[in-house]
């Protein structure tokens, strides 16, 4: 009894550049939100300062830092995601002839 051949579909491993892009994607995905939270937590003491100049400077610095982090995160994530998809390993299709007998 001869049936259709068995097909296995797999992906080749990523190249070294592909692995670097994948690590870069995860870095861009996770680091800016953590830095945003750290910025908010770190500036709390300065924003609540009794000196209005210190509080104003902290607010301006925080707004600038958060703006840059948001821009890096929102612009970098789609770019790195696209690069990550483009650097995947090639799809491999391996065909094995089906034997008419059972292995046991």
Beta strands, then each sheet from edge to edge (+ up, - down):
strand 1: 6-11
strand 2: 91-96
sheet 1: 1+ 2-
end
